[in-house]
Amino acid sequence: MVNEYLRYRIPPELREKFLADYTAACEQLRESQVCDGYDLSQCEEEPDCFILRIVWTSTADHLGVFRSSEQFRKFLPLVQPYIPHLEEMRHYAPTSLQWQRAYSK
């Protein structure tokens, strides 16, 4: 497993479209065999800042399998307008330092 982090700075006039386009684009992530999840967060202190975390089975699967797939061909046109607003796009391997509180509903 590897986490891909994408940091965006989206100006106010593009925010609504950005969220709508990523909502549509993420349908392609859900269909991919090599994507295990994703989440998008917006900064409370700087609302222009967004971080998208995509969980891939591996960096090689993301770059080789997903990027050569039909899902990627549908995904890319939706997110391409926001590439100029990227500040970071990197893969990170988890370390052993992890914890998350389990909540029951």
GUDRENLUM-124069 format. One record per residue (C-alpha): x, y, z. Coordinates in Angstrom, 1 decimal. Example, Ala and Ser with C-alpha at 12.3 -4.5 7.8 and 13.67 -1.06 7.14 Angstrom:
<rs>
x=12.3 | y=-4.5 | z=7.8
x=13.7 | y=-1.1 | z=7.1
</rs>
This chain:
<rs>
x=0.0 | y=0.0 | z=0.0
x=1.1 | y=3.5 | z=-0.8
x=-0.5 | y=6.9 | z=-0.2
x=-0.4 | y=9.5 | z=-3.0
x=-0.8 | y=13.0 | z=-1.7
x=-1.9 | y=15.8 | z=-4.0
x=-1.8 | y=19.4 | z=-2.6
x=-3.8 | y=22.0 | z=-4.5
x=-4.3 | y=25.7 | z=-4.1
x=-7.7 | y=26.4 | z=-5.7
x=-8.9 | y=30.0 | z=-6.1
x=-12.4 | y=30.7 | z=-4.8
x=-13.9 | y=31.1 | z=-8.3
x=-12.9 | y=27.5 | z=-9.2
x=-13.7 | y=25.7 | z=-5.9
x=-17.3 | y=24.7 | z=-6.7
x=-16.2 | y=23.3 | z=-10.1
x=-13.1 | y=21.6 | z=-8.6
x=-15.3 | y=19.7 | z=-6.1
x=-17.8 | y=18.7 | z=-8.8
x=-15.1 | y=17.6 | z=-11.2
x=-13.4 | y=15.5 | z=-8.5
x=-16.7 | y=14.0 | z=-7.4
x=-17.1 | y=12.7 | z=-11.0
x=-13.4 | y=11.8 | z=-11.4
x=-13.4 | y=9.7 | z=-8.2
x=-16.0 | y=7.4 | z=-9.7
x=-13.1 | y=6.2 | z=-11.9
x=-10.9 | y=5.6 | z=-8.8
x=-13.6 | y=3.5 | z=-7.2
x=-13.7 | y=1.3 | z=-10.4
x=-10.0 | y=0.8 | z=-10.4
x=-8.6 | y=-2.5 | z=-9.1
x=-5.5 | y=-0.8 | z=-7.9
x=-7.1 | y=2.0 | z=-5.9
x=-8.0 | y=1.1 | z=-2.3
x=-9.5 | y=4.4 | z=-1.3
x=-9.3 | y=8.2 | z=-1.3
x=-10.2 | y=11.3 | z=0.7
x=-10.2 | y=15.0 | z=0.0
x=-9.7 | y=17.5 | z=2.8
x=-10.0 | y=21.3 | z=2.7
x=-7.9 | y=23.5 | z=5.0
x=-10.0 | y=25.4 | z=7.6
x=-7.4 | y=28.1 | z=8.0
x=-6.7 | y=28.6 | z=4.2
x=-9.8 | y=27.5 | z=2.3
x=-7.9 | y=27.6 | z=-1.0
x=-5.8 | y=24.6 | z=0.1
x=-7.0 | y=21.1 | z=-0.5
x=-5.2 | y=17.8 | z=0.0
x=-6.3 | y=14.7 | z=-1.8
x=-5.0 | y=11.3 | z=-0.5
x=-5.3 | y=8.3 | z=-2.8
x=-4.5 | y=4.9 | z=-1.5
x=-2.9 | y=2.7 | z=-4.2
x=-1.9 | y=-1.0 | z=-4.0
x=1.6 | y=0.2 | z=-5.0
x=3.3 | y=3.1 | z=-6.8
x=4.0 | y=0.8 | z=-9.7
x=0.3 | y=-0.2 | z=-10.0
x=-0.7 | y=3.5 | z=-9.9
x=1.8 | y=4.5 | z=-12.6
x=1.7 | y=1.4 | z=-14.7
x=-1.8 | y=-0.2 | z=-14.3
x=-4.0 | y=2.8 | z=-13.5
x=-2.4 | y=5.2 | z=-15.9
x=-2.8 | y=2.8 | z=-18.8
x=-6.4 | y=2.0 | z=-18.0
x=-9.8 | y=3.1 | z=-19.4
x=-10.5 | y=4.5 | z=-15.9
x=-7.5 | y=6.9 | z=-16.3
x=-8.6 | y=8.0 | z=-19.7
x=-11.9 | y=9.1 | z=-18.2
x=-10.3 | y=10.5 | z=-15.0
x=-7.7 | y=12.7 | z=-16.6
x=-9.9 | y=15.1 | z=-18.5
x=-11.9 | y=15.9 | z=-15.4
x=-8.8 | y=16.7 | z=-13.3
x=-6.5 | y=18.2 | z=-16.0
x=-7.8 | y=21.8 | z=-15.5
x=-6.5 | y=21.7 | z=-12.0
x=-2.9 | y=20.5 | z=-12.7
x=-1.6 | y=24.1 | z=-12.8
x=-2.9 | y=24.5 | z=-9.2
x=-0.9 | y=21.5 | z=-7.9
x=1.7 | y=22.3 | z=-5.3
x=2.7 | y=18.6 | z=-4.6
x=2.0 | y=15.2 | z=-6.1
x=4.0 | y=12.5 | z=-4.5
x=3.8 | y=8.9 | z=-3.2
x=4.4 | y=8.1 | z=0.5
x=4.9 | y=4.7 | z=2.0
x=3.3 | y=4.3 | z=5.5
x=5.6 | y=3.9 | z=8.5
x=5.0 | y=1.9 | z=11.6
x=4.0 | y=5.1 | z=13.4
x=0.2 | y=5.0 | z=13.1
x=-2.8 | y=5.2 | z=15.3
x=-6.5 | y=5.9 | z=14.8
x=-9.2 | y=5.9 | z=17.4
x=-12.0 | y=3.4 | z=16.6
x=-15.4 | y=4.9 | z=16.9
x=-18.6 | y=2.8 | z=17.1
x=-21.8 | y=4.1 | z=15.6
</rs>
